[in-house]
Amino acid sequence: MDYKVVGTSVPRLDAVAKVTGRAKYADDYLERDMLIGKVLRSPYGHANIKSIDTSEAKALEGVEAVITSKDLPQIKFATAGHPWSLEPGHRDVEDRLIITDKVRFWGEPVAAVVAVDEITAERALKLIKVEYEVLPVVIDQSDAIKEGAPIIHSERPDNIISSFGNGVGDIEKELGQADLVFSNEFITSTVQHCHIENHSAYAYVEPDGRMTIVTSTQIPHIVRRIVGQALGMPWGQIKVIKPYIGGGFGNKQDVVIEPLTAAMSLSVDGRPVRYALTREEVFIDTRVRHAMKFNFNTAVSKDGKLLGIDIKNLVNNGAYASHGHSVTMSAGSKFRPLYDFKAIKYSPKTIYTNIPAAGAMRGYGVPQMFFALESHLDDIAKSLNMDPVGFRMKNLIKQDYVDPSSKNVVRSFGLPECIKKGKELINWDEKRKLYGHDTGNIRRGVGMACFSYFSGTYPVALEAAGARIVMNQDGSVQLQIGATEIGQGSDTAFAQMTAEVLGIPINMVHVISVQDTDVTPFDTGAYASRQTFVTGAAVKKAAVEVKNKVLEFAARKTGLEPEELNIVDCKIVEPRRGAVVCSLEDIAMESYYDRMYSCPITSDTSVNMRNNAIAYGVTFAEVEVDVPTGKIEVKEIYNVHDSGTIINPMLAEGQVHGGVSMALGYALSEQMLFDEKTGKTLNNNLLDYKLQTIMDTPAIGSAFVEVPDGAGSFGQKSLGENTTISPAPAIRNAVLHATGVAFNRLPMNPQRVFEKFKEEGLI
């Protein structure tokens, strides 16, 4: 007697609310007499603030407060949305003030206004007089570590946040003894998340003196802690409410606007103040993807065996640390359980510059690394005259591999099957022979790229999650989780898990999607593709506890042992006889109202996950290249995943479509541009920043190889971020096959492609 919900394509729980406009986002929540907060932004990329005169702004009718750095606690704090640590050495870099006392990037807030409406606030900003001492600007990470470069933070006069790296084996030995050594350089660009909903929050003080913040965030419990740290308030004095979220992709895994929003409210005696960013402000004053510069030296035997790899990485972190070196180290760790190198040496430097701060973005440094690594491997395969698929297959790790640094175990390894499926989908063997010989203006090619990724952050960071289930009188349940639904479908997946364990239909699982830190179980939030893996374990644990309590009630009723009973389709059954004992509703009613045994059935539990699961996958792409114009068109693309058990195939396919479309922009068009002399962002809007449109997007193919992983509560592994990792190098490698030209810098936009073709003599 089975009741299957996990593994089925049930519709999203929030679908109707979102498509009908009934879902409430941060901007849909209102308080009476809401005030408006706005900030004055620096017209310079690097400057000392000599003086600020706010007198005229304060005198303007309708202005309730004007704030500068001097009006706020001089407490430096970290904005990164990581779990806090009791160990000082395991915390993020604390380099930020709520409002700065020194300008480090163009557009940085230097003052804030609270007014009765937006027009008054904007007028007040123009009345604030700031005297600056303009300083030299550096926007490139290589230049920032040269002698004589401007110092961005006095605590780090070399502009290096960290240069900690790692390694296994003897890389010098492998490079020295190898038949062949291949060297190359790769560069990736600064890009923005471009989530639909801008950052928005409001704050007010309750009559009892506690601060409430309603905000669009991926990490409500972490927001509570960081606002408390920034303002010097007890954390329990703060309540954070997270409504529906219109996307985040990691940009809302930083505490960007909430400390200032709370400070604005405090400046007007706790009255409600809304602070919402425009799209232009989101580009310059939230977070971006780290631009990286890689240098590879790889030892290879003459028969194509990878022996050792030495990677240097210069990382542009922008003006503040944010997630800082954590992203850099993620880039250097998540590729390790993929290829069987004898030695790996990773030497990174994470560097301050005068551009917007880089932070978490979907893939967390790994799309940059795999663009470089998988492009590099294709170049090696080409030099060895080996098929790129065969070359990779020859060098893959095996199941049960143990990562020597993290000690994470590869318990399931479906990558070979993913590669086989991808080859078949794109007709690889035939097209590799057919393409690659064209000499005309239009040329076609096929390429591929692999990846590996983790399911959470263990053992680097704490992986705690909570879940609460309450059974109602009709046998339905409420499910509360601290994990945040940000559009990825996690609420639906958790409802499926609960329904599966309890033997009830999914419409009897009522997920409380709005998080409130006063009542919601603790969870660190939506990031690291952790939620179905980490929070899923808490949900299953809570559901099993509820099920056991139901069966204990039923056992008392029937005189049978709980082990002899089960719940199937809202009925208590005796599986051995195939007999229905009673309904689940009967038991639920007794749990509430039996005069002797009344005890409503609930579970409130948490987990501390101390393992991980490695997910794998591959992208195969076919491109058409217009040589005279430099335009690359993706004709076919298949994103194939080993993510263990797929909880909801339809939602999984949606993840693939979204992630691949993001990766197409990363590969072909997206980059933030900065003026070298001033640091000014030149394209902080959706007209000049070249996102892919639906007209640029091909049909995206998805496929899954389901190899359940023993570490997952239902055999599941990560998927959300994984979809963005391998498309860019697969497209690049397809262009290499089509034209013979290797592109080692992103994006491969028409201008850059045209210039490279001209340099190579194709034009």
VOGU-3710 file (C-alpha; in Angstrom, 3 decimals, decimal comma):
1> mdykvvgtsv> 0,000/0,000/0,000  1,918/3,044/-1,286  0,903/6,666/-1,473  3,190/8,583/-3,846  3,408/12,359/-3,839  7,174/12,854/-3,984  8,266/12,464/-7,594  5,003/13,727/-9,090  4,418/16,995/-10,963  1,918/18,655/-8,667
11> prldavakvt> 1,218/22,332/-9,465  2,905/25,016/-7,390  1,006/25,884/-4,232  1,437/29,609/-4,875  0,608/29,514/-8,594  -2,957/30,850/-8,393  -2,043/33,610/-5,926  0,779/34,796/-8,155  -0,935/34,670/-11,539  -4,078/36,381/-10,203
21> grakyaddyl> -2,138/39,125/-8,434  -3,340/38,151/-4,978  0,106/37,280/-3,664  1,315/40,103/-1,424  4,892/41,321/-1,781  6,711/43,830/0,414  5,355/46,810/-1,537  1,783/45,529/-1,092  1,915/45,844/2,703  0,966/49,234/4,139
31> erdmligkvl> 0,940/50,977/7,477  -1,070/54,073/8,320  0,847/57,360/7,740  3,786/55,584/6,120  6,789/57,850/5,609  9,234/57,544/2,715  13,000/57,146/2,967  15,459/58,159/0,257  19,259/58,364/0,137  21,735/60,871/-1,246
41> rspyghanik> 24,342/59,100/-3,351  27,931/60,087/-3,960  28,838/61,483/-7,397  32,341/60,084/-6,948  33,752/56,562/-6,896  36,266/57,206/-4,105  36,329/60,192/-1,765  36,710/61,395/1,776  33,671/63,247/3,133  34,949/66,533/4,542
51> sidtseakal> 31,602/67,989/5,631  27,835/67,592/5,202  25,376/70,468/5,654  21,823/69,190/6,120  20,242/72,362/7,521  18,293/73,365/4,399  16,984/69,847/3,911  15,829/69,637/7,523  14,013/72,959/7,162  11,984/71,821/4,148
61> egveavitsk> 8,297/71,333/4,942  7,400/67,655/4,997  10,889/66,454/5,953  10,795/64,484/9,187  14,492/63,552/9,529  17,864/63,780/7,820  20,507/61,221/8,773  24,255/61,065/8,203  26,862/58,662/9,497  27,385/60,844/12,569
71> dlpqikfata> 23,773/60,264/13,636  24,167/56,470/13,729  26,090/53,917/15,802  29,669/53,640/14,598  29,448/49,843/14,591  31,008/48,059/11,653  29,099/44,960/10,631  29,083/42,245/7,983  26,210/42,166/5,478  26,712/38,610/4,202
81> ghpwslepgh> 23,819/36,237/4,858  25,779/33,442/6,470  25,082/31,717/9,774  26,889/33,548/12,556  29,609/31,741/14,461  30,624/31,755/18,097  34,203/31,571/16,814  35,456/35,067/15,856  37,762/33,619/13,215  34,808/32,021/11,438
91> rdvedrliit> 32,807/35,218/10,874  32,394/37,437/7,834  34,469/40,596/7,446  32,890/43,488/9,363  33,671/46,492/7,162  30,342/48,293/6,681  28,593/51,180/8,427  24,867/51,813/7,974  25,780/55,092/6,227  29,388/55,459/5,203
101> dkvrfwgepv> 31,884/57,980/6,541  34,043/57,502/3,413  32,912/56,941/-0,168  34,221/53,732/-1,746  32,038/53,347/-4,861  30,062/55,613/-7,162  26,535/55,995/-5,856  27,278/55,021/-2,256  24,787/56,535/0,235  26,209/59,483/2,200
111> aavvavdeit> 22,968/60,735/3,787  19,325/59,731/4,114  16,069/61,661/4,233  12,721/60,667/5,760  9,779/62,654/4,417  6,022/62,547/4,072  6,194/61,555/0,404  8,658/60,673/-2,326  8,641/64,079/-4,047  9,469/65,883/-0,806
121> aeralklikv> 12,230/63,382/-0,061  13,756/63,889/-3,525  13,620/67,676/-3,113  15,310/67,424/0,274  18,180/65,378/-1,140  19,020/68,230/-3,509  19,323/70,614/-0,555  22,036/68,588/1,225  25,491/70,088/0,661  28,466/67,685/0,794
131> eyevlpvvid> 32,115/68,668/0,495  34,306/65,848/-0,846  38,024/65,216/-1,122  38,115/63,193/-4,329  40,525/60,223/-4,306  41,935/58,077/-7,142  39,755/55,201/-8,306  40,698/51,605/-9,123  38,149/49,285/-10,748  40,299/46,353/-11,872
141> qsdaikegap> 41,472/43,746/-9,373  44,910/43,406/-10,975  45,527/47,144/-10,680  44,218/47,265/-7,101  47,088/45,121/-5,789  49,848/47,003/-7,589  52,210/49,185/-5,601  50,813/52,678/-5,223  47,183/51,677/-5,777  44,615/53,714/-3,826
151> iihserpdni> 43,861/52,182/-0,421  40,140/51,456/-0,129  40,005/50,230/3,494  42,765/51,290/5,865  42,511/47,924/7,659  43,788/46,259/4,464  46,363/48,577/2,898  47,163/46,033/0,166  43,433/45,860/-0,793  43,496/42,082/-0,327
161> issfgngvgd> 40,575/40,757/1,718  42,127/37,294/1,835  44,609/35,153/-0,048  43,857/31,884/1,723  43,891/28,904/-0,653  44,166/25,148/-0,485  45,652/22,150/-2,201  46,123/18,398/-2,251  49,043/16,381/-3,531  52,383/17,616/-4,893
171> iekelgqadl> 51,592/19,983/-7,756  55,244/20,840/-8,421  56,042/17,157/-8,908  53,147/16,616/-11,302  53,965/19,707/-13,371  57,647/18,820/-13,417  57,202/15,185/-14,495  54,254/15,528/-16,874  54,502/14,722/-20,568  52,579/17,911/-21,328
181> vfsnefitst> 51,726/21,112/-19,480  48,919/23,334/-20,734  48,588/26,975/-19,661  45,833/29,485/-20,222  44,073/32,546/-18,848  40,331/33,198/-18,512  38,325/36,282/-17,532  34,696/36,555/-16,418  32,606/39,701/-16,089  30,658/41,579/-13,432
191> vqhchienhs> 26,913/40,945/-13,826  23,712/41,762/-11,938  20,969/39,404/-10,745  18,104/41,385/-12,337  15,393/39,759/-10,225  11,943/41,102/-11,049  11,252/42,625/-7,614  13,582/45,380/-6,469  14,795/45,515/-2,870  12,045/46,946/-0,682
201> ayayvepdgr> 11,421/47,126/3,062  9,670/49,134/5,726  10,152/49,306/9,468  8,343/50,601/12,526  8,457/50,294/16,310  5,628/48,465/18,054  3,964/49,970/21,167  6,008/47,580/23,318  9,237/49,044/21,886  10,125/46,175/19,569
211> mtivtstqip> 11,224/46,862/15,997  9,294/45,203/13,134  10,812/45,005/9,648  8,835/43,804/6,634  11,287/43,047/3,847  11,939/41,197/0,629  14,697/38,873/1,801  15,950/35,315/1,431  17,208/35,215/5,027  14,717/36,630/7,594
221> hivrrivgqa> 16,387/35,135/10,665  19,799/36,438/9,559  18,336/39,892/8,839  17,154/39,986/12,455  20,617/39,262/13,746  22,504/41,684/11,451  20,112/44,605/12,072  20,619/43,997/15,781  24,385/44,028/15,355  24,396/47,150/13,170
231> lgmpwgqikv> 22,187/49,151/15,541  23,534/47,719/18,782  20,097/46,341/19,693  19,259/43,030/21,408  18,322/40,594/18,666  15,125/39,617/20,443  13,954/43,243/20,173  13,627/42,811/16,407  10,982/40,988/14,397  11,404/40,338/10,663
241> ikpyigggfg> 8,503/39,441/8,377  9,180/38,033/4,915  6,184/38,116/2,543  6,138/36,667/-0,981  9,425/37,357/-2,777  9,821/38,329/-6,432  13,186/36,626/-6,917  16,551/37,022/-5,257  19,188/34,711/-6,829  21,512/35,494/-3,902
251> nkqdvviepl> 21,170/39,282/-4,068  18,729/39,084/-1,161  21,093/36,809/0,744  22,771/40,009/1,862  21,339/42,413/4,397  21,400/45,386/2,037  18,706/47,891/3,041  17,239/46,652/6,319  19,675/48,296/8,804  19,154/51,696/7,174
261> taamslsvdg> 15,389/51,186/6,983  15,310/50,449/10,701  17,530/53,458/11,412  15,163/55,665/9,414  12,241/54,531/11,577  14,191/55,129/14,782  15,045/58,646/13,577  11,321/59,515/13,560  10,436/57,940/16,914  9,518/54,558/15,482
271> rpvryaltre> 6,980/55,704/12,891  6,681/53,449/9,819  9,176/54,258/7,045  9,428/52,562/3,658  12,770/52,421/1,832  12,544/50,922/-1,648  15,257/50,944/-4,313  14,712/51,889/-7,929  16,090/49,556/-10,594  18,985/51,946/-11,174
281> evfidtrvrh> 19,799/51,841/-7,453  19,619/48,036/-7,393  22,372/47,922/-10,016  24,763/50,118/-8,055  23,952/49,516/-4,394  23,055/45,864/-3,935  25,364/43,022/-4,976  26,906/41,751/-8,213  28,597/38,571/-9,407  32,360/38,508/-8,818
291> amkfnfntav> 34,491/39,096/-11,880  37,418/36,668/-11,847  40,756/36,307/-13,624  42,100/32,757/-13,777  45,536/31,445/-14,666  45,723/27,667/-15,254  48,710/25,328/-15,475  47,681/21,716/-15,991  49,804/18,586/-16,124  48,589/15,914/-18,556
301> skdgkllgid> 50,005/12,578/-19,695  50,405/11,969/-23,424  47,494/9,525/-23,367  45,163/12,204/-21,968  45,198/11,584/-18,205  44,841/14,660/-16,006  47,591/14,648/-13,395  47,629/17,993/-11,644  46,227/21,496/-11,901  47,588/24,765/-10,534
311> iknlvnngay> 44,981/27,566/-10,463  45,559/31,211/-9,633  42,496/33,418/-9,263  42,260/37,189/-8,846  38,755/38,099/-7,677  37,139/41,532/-7,945  35,128/41,947/-4,747  34,204/45,590/-5,169  34,115/48,170/-2,410  33,014/45,964/0,508
321> ashghsvtms> 33,609/42,392/1,613  30,017/41,112/1,631  30,447/37,343/1,098  34,032/38,035/0,120  36,481/35,167/0,174  33,702/32,649/0,815  32,660/32,923/-2,844  36,280/32,659/-3,926  36,794/29,485/-1,913  33,525/28,045/-3,207
331> agskfrplyd> 34,902/28,494/-6,715  38,016/26,611/-5,704  36,335/23,719/-3,895  33,225/22,589/-5,740  35,063/21,322/-8,831  37,269/18,954/-6,811  34,928/15,927/-6,675  34,694/15,763/-10,474  38,019/14,924/-12,108  40,622/12,540/-10,717
341> fkaikyspkt> 43,607/14,856/-10,323  46,575/13,585/-8,331  47,364/17,144/-7,251  45,416/20,400/-7,060  46,727/23,766/-5,944  44,397/26,739/-5,657  45,906/30,191/-5,001  43,264/32,930/-4,904  43,215/36,585/-3,911  39,961/38,381/-3,132
351> iytnipaaga> 40,493/42,085/-3,735  38,800/45,370/-2,880  38,105/47,786/-5,772  35,925/50,888/-6,267  32,920/49,189/-7,884  29,675/47,858/-6,336  30,250/45,103/-3,809  30,157/41,560/-5,131  28,243/38,975/-3,141  26,228/35,810/-3,523
361> mrgygvpqmf> 24,790/35,087/-6,956  23,292/31,862/-8,272  26,176/29,372/-8,372  28,317/31,228/-5,790  31,568/31,531/-7,750  31,195/28,173/-9,457  29,933/29,398/-12,880  33,133/31,443/-13,116  35,356/28,498/-12,235  33,631/26,062/-14,565
371> faleshlddi> 33,684/28,501/-17,470  37,456/28,557/-17,076  37,976/24,877/-16,246  35,678/23,367/-18,869  36,972/25,739/-21,548  40,518/24,799/-20,582  39,735/21,077/-20,795  38,264/21,477/-24,277  41,428/23,259/-25,371  43,491/20,351/-24,002
381> akslnmdpvg> 41,279/17,770/-25,727  41,636/19,672/-29,021  45,419/19,765/-28,654  45,459/16,020/-27,961  43,064/15,382/-30,876  40,674/13,695/-28,453  36,898/13,835/-28,418  35,893/16,212/-25,585  33,422/13,677/-24,179  35,894/10,811/-24,240
391> frmknlikqd> 38,579/12,992/-22,660  36,323/13,863/-19,740  35,019/10,321/-19,284  38,609/9,118/-19,062  39,259/11,464/-16,145  36,109/11,316/-14,006  36,249/10,328/-10,351  34,450/7,181/-9,219  31,536/6,693/-6,846  32,489/6,688/-3,132
401> yvdpssknvv> 35,235/9,245/-3,807  36,037/11,208/-0,635  37,043/14,829/-1,068  40,393/15,122/0,720  39,684/18,623/2,016  35,988/18,691/2,991  35,722/14,909/3,559  32,381/14,988/1,714  31,553/11,595/0,209  30,287/10,957/-3,315
411> rsfglpecik> 27,529/8,496/-2,404  25,854/8,663/-5,798  27,432/9,442/-9,167  25,120/9,639/-12,143  27,319/11,890/-14,301  28,339/9,191/-16,817  24,639/8,513/-17,456  24,003/12,277/-17,765  26,731/12,515/-20,402  25,336/9,554/-22,282
421> kgkelinwde> 21,827/11,034/-22,249  23,082/14,452/-23,367  25,047/12,952/-26,233  21,941/11,202/-27,482  19,729/14,279/-27,149  21,998/16,486/-29,242  23,171/13,736/-31,612  26,751/14,422/-30,597  28,735/11,881/-32,609  27,100/12,747/-35,927
431> krklyghdtg> 27,328/16,506/-35,440  30,963/16,419/-34,290  31,783/14,826/-37,638  29,418/16,991/-39,667  30,405/20,368/-38,205  33,770/21,970/-37,590  34,932/22,101/-41,222  32,950/25,080/-42,524  34,788/28,021/-44,102  31,819/30,215/-44,988
441> nirrgvgmac> 30,166/33,067/-43,116  27,751/30,813/-41,218  29,297/27,984/-39,197  27,870/25,432/-36,765  29,372/23,517/-33,902  28,504/21,498/-30,815  30,116/21,693/-27,407  29,654/20,347/-23,911  30,705/21,045/-20,332  30,317/19,210/-17,024
451> fsyfsgtypv> 29,944/20,440/-13,454  29,765/19,325/-9,838  28,019/21,148/-6,994  27,186/20,623/-3,328  23,845/20,458/-1,472  24,455/23,034/1,217  27,528/24,458/2,895  28,617/21,686/5,294  31,341/21,432/6,601  32,186/25,096/6,021
461> aleaagariv> 29,124/26,578/7,744  26,294/25,636/10,056  23,405/23,839/8,326  20,470/24,122/10,733  16,795/24,066/9,809  13,497/23,763/11,631  9,978/22,590/10,804  6,691/22,705/12,696  3,594/20,654/11,847  0,197/20,965/13,519
471> mnqdgsvqlq> -2,611/18,525/12,664  -6,096/20,003/12,361  -9,356/18,349/13,389  -9,996/17,091/9,833  -6,580/15,433/9,499  -5,087/18,217/7,416  -1,914/19,902/8,682  -0,235/23,292/8,865  3,432/23,272/7,903  5,706/26,070/9,057
481> igateigqgs> 9,299/26,286/7,946  11,943/28,972/8,322  13,206/28,184/4,843  12,133/30,876/2,398  10,165/30,461/-0,800  11,698/32,951/-3,240  10,139/31,603/-6,420  12,039/28,308/-6,631  9,103/26,173/-5,484  10,410/25,058/-2,097
491> dtafaqmtae> 7,034/25,403/-0,365  5,538/22,972/-2,871  8,397/20,500/-2,444  8,056/20,586/1,350  4,302/20,049/1,079  4,947/17,014/-1,121  7,378/15,588/1,412  4,878/16,087/4,223  2,020/14,570/2,232  4,163/11,579/1,276
501> vlgipinmvh> 5,051/10,748/4,875  1,549/11,345/6,253  -0,317/9,576/3,459  -2,519/12,561/2,668  -3,124/14,549/-0,545  -1,052/17,680/-0,983  -4,116/19,916/-0,715  -4,350/18,862/2,934  -0,910/20,370/3,643  -1,282/24,086/4,320
511> visvqdtdvt> 2,140/25,729/4,046  2,564/29,041/5,853  4,611/30,869/3,219  5,085/34,163/5,040  7,969/33,960/7,511  7,823/35,801/10,839  10,897/35,425/13,017  8,748/35,621/16,169  6,883/32,431/15,292  8,678/30,734/12,398
521> pfdtgayasr> 11,158/27,926/13,185  14,787/28,945/12,826  16,337/28,393/9,412  19,310/30,139/7,884  17,454/30,770/4,622  17,379/30,224/0,879  20,901/29,842/-0,489  23,509/27,227/-1,423  20,836/25,028/-3,059  20,338/23,697/0,462
531> qtfvtgaavk> 16,631/23,822/1,122  15,260/20,538/-0,222  18,327/18,789/1,189  18,705/20,486/4,585  15,226/21,775/5,382  13,787/18,688/3,702  15,406/16,619/6,443  13,669/18,721/9,103  10,321/18,449/7,309  10,609/14,674/7,065
541> kaavevknkv> 11,641/14,422/10,716  8,613/16,471/11,797  6,249/14,537/9,519  7,502/11,186/10,803  6,944/12,371/14,381  3,363/13,390/13,544  2,762/10,079/11,781  4,047/8,145/14,788  1,720/10,065/17,101  -1,234/9,321/14,823
551> lefaarktgl> -0,396/5,618/14,779  -0,007/5,571/18,581  -3,557/6,949/18,900  -4,769/4,403/16,374  -2,966/1,564/18,162  -4,694/2,467/21,416  -8,012/2,477/19,558  -7,479/-0,894/17,844  -5,347/-2,809/20,318  -2,701/-3,311/17,601
561> epeelnivdc> 0,934/-2,290/17,738  1,764/0,987/15,908  4,148/-0,965/13,658  1,175/-2,948/12,341  -0,516/0,195/11,057  0,016/2,811/8,367  -1,660/5,904/6,909  -2,722/5,653/3,258  -4,930/8,191/1,513  -6,290/9,675/4,769
571> kiveprrgav> -7,104/6,229/6,189  -5,532/4,237/8,977  -4,887/0,800/7,477  -3,576/-2,562/8,560  -1,324/-3,357/5,569  -0,954/-7,071/6,319  -4,690/-7,604/5,853  -5,296/-4,749/3,456  -7,971/-3,543/5,857  -9,091/-0,011/6,684
581> vcslediame> -9,200/0,518/10,457  -10,610/4,039/10,629  -10,201/7,440/9,010  -7,390/9,865/9,773  -10,069/12,413/10,670  -11,335/10,080/13,406  -7,899/10,048/15,014  -7,457/13,810/14,604  -10,795/14,487/16,286  -9,936/12,162/19,165
591> syydrmyscp> -6,590/13,899/19,632  -8,462/17,135/20,238  -11,591/16,024/22,062  -11,218/12,593/23,673  -11,956/13,259/27,359  -9,344/10,754/28,504  -6,531/10,990/25,929  -6,870/14,448/24,346  -3,468/15,682/23,142  -3,440/17,594/19,823
601> itsdtsvnmr> -0,905/16,111/17,429  2,020/18,418/16,674  5,715/18,336/15,993  8,279/21,097/16,374  11,727/19,926/15,468  15,024/20,920/13,912  18,077/19,327/12,339  21,770/20,130/12,235  22,932/18,514/8,990  26,475/17,255/9,196
611> nnaiaygvtf> 26,823/15,742/5,760  26,484/16,799/2,152  25,546/15,350/-1,208  27,368/16,068/-4,460  25,199/16,817/-7,490  26,432/16,543/-11,062  25,392/17,434/-14,547  26,300/18,440/-18,064  25,223/20,853/-20,777  25,333/20,084/-24,500
621> aevevdvptg> 24,882/22,991/-26,906  24,705/23,547/-30,632  25,487/27,019/-31,944  25,384/28,882/-35,238  28,023/31,572/-35,639  27,655/34,460/-38,082  31,322/35,246/-38,656  31,036/38,725/-40,289  28,771/40,084/-37,523  30,120/38,110/-34,551
631> kievkeiynv> 26,625/36,983/-33,565  26,335/33,622/-31,796  22,936/31,940/-31,852  22,239/28,936/-29,663  20,187/26,515/-31,781  19,867/23,659/-29,277  20,788/23,321/-25,620  20,268/20,438/-23,179  20,882/20,687/-19,447  21,087/17,204/-17,890
641> hdsgtiinpm> 21,264/16,642/-14,121  22,086/14,050/-11,515  20,204/15,648/-8,630  19,198/12,435/-6,940  15,464/11,919/-6,472  13,522/14,642/-8,265  10,831/15,793/-5,846  8,701/17,522/-8,513  9,662/16,964/-12,188  7,659/19,935/-13,458
651> laegqvhggv> 9,263/22,351/-10,996  12,676/20,837/-11,710  12,207/21,529/-15,401  11,257/25,095/-14,516  14,507/25,447/-12,585  16,405/24,324/-15,673  14,644/26,819/-17,924  15,319/29,695/-15,526  18,920/28,775/-14,782  19,885/28,165/-18,403
661> smalgyalse> 18,300/31,447/-19,506  20,409/33,261/-16,872  23,489/31,453/-18,117  22,763/32,416/-21,732  22,954/36,071/-20,762  26,138/35,439/-18,767  27,688/33,754/-21,794  26,598/36,039/-24,589  25,605/39,544/-23,543  25,591/40,595/-19,895
671> qmlfdektgk> 28,251/42,770/-18,298  28,291/45,815/-16,058  30,455/48,607/-17,424  32,367/51,152/-15,339  34,213/54,356/-16,163  37,893/53,697/-15,465  38,565/57,237/-14,233  35,540/57,799/-12,008  34,211/54,324/-11,218  30,770/55,388/-12,440
681> tlnnnlldyk> 28,443/52,563/-13,474  27,657/53,220/-17,131  24,733/50,862/-17,726  22,721/50,617/-14,521  19,375/50,139/-16,264  17,573/47,416/-18,188  17,958/49,231/-21,520  21,737/49,466/-21,582  22,412/46,298/-19,581  21,873/43,606/-22,202
691> lqtimdtpai> 19,678/40,910/-20,707  18,588/38,123/-23,019  14,951/38,442/-24,081  12,529/35,683/-25,030  13,465/36,402/-28,670  17,072/35,449/-27,861  16,153/32,297/-25,951  16,100/28,927/-27,703  13,995/25,959/-26,689  15,731/24,706/-23,554
701> gsafvevpdg> 15,888/20,964/-23,070  16,089/19,348/-19,647  16,676/15,780/-18,549  17,354/14,026/-15,253  19,198/10,895/-14,236  17,679/9,877/-10,920  20,204/8,144/-8,700  18,920/8,482/-5,111  21,568/9,660/-2,670  21,671/8,106/0,782
711> agsfgqkslg> 22,405/11,444/2,437  19,107/12,968/1,291  15,933/12,401/3,303  14,189/11,295/0,101  17,380/10,646/-1,898  17,422/14,254/-3,163  20,395/16,452/-4,034  20,724/20,092/-5,089  19,413/21,529/-8,359  18,553/25,259/-8,141
721> enttispapa> 21,974/26,829/-8,739  23,380/23,908/-10,700  21,429/24,835/-13,812  23,488/28,018/-14,330  26,954/26,474/-14,143  27,766/24,634/-17,370  25,863/26,392/-20,217  28,445/29,189/-20,721  31,445/26,876/-21,260  29,329/24,502/-23,371
731> irnavlhatg> 28,429/27,406/-25,671  32,032/28,577/-25,748  33,206/25,082/-26,637  30,591/24,829/-29,375  31,955/28,063/-30,859  35,451/26,565/-30,670  34,208/23,531/-32,616  32,440/25,707/-35,180  35,236/28,197/-35,840  38,443/26,890/-34,284
741> vafnrlpmnp> 38,624/30,105/-32,233  38,876/29,905/-28,429  37,099/32,616/-26,452  38,544/32,936/-22,968  36,581/35,966/-21,842  32,914/36,554/-21,054  30,586/37,719/-22,395  30,988/36,518/-25,979  29,010/39,452/-27,353  29,093/40,388/-31,059
751> qrvfekfkee> 31,632/43,183/-30,592  34,101/40,988/-28,733  33,547/38,036/-31,102  33,984/40,247/-34,183  37,248/41,670/-32,837  38,576/38,192/-32,033  37,653/36,842/-35,479  39,428/39,806/-37,051  42,487/39,132/-34,890  42,444/35,441/-35,894
761> gli> 42,094/36,252/-39,601  38,562/34,902/-40,088  37,426/38,366/-41,186
//
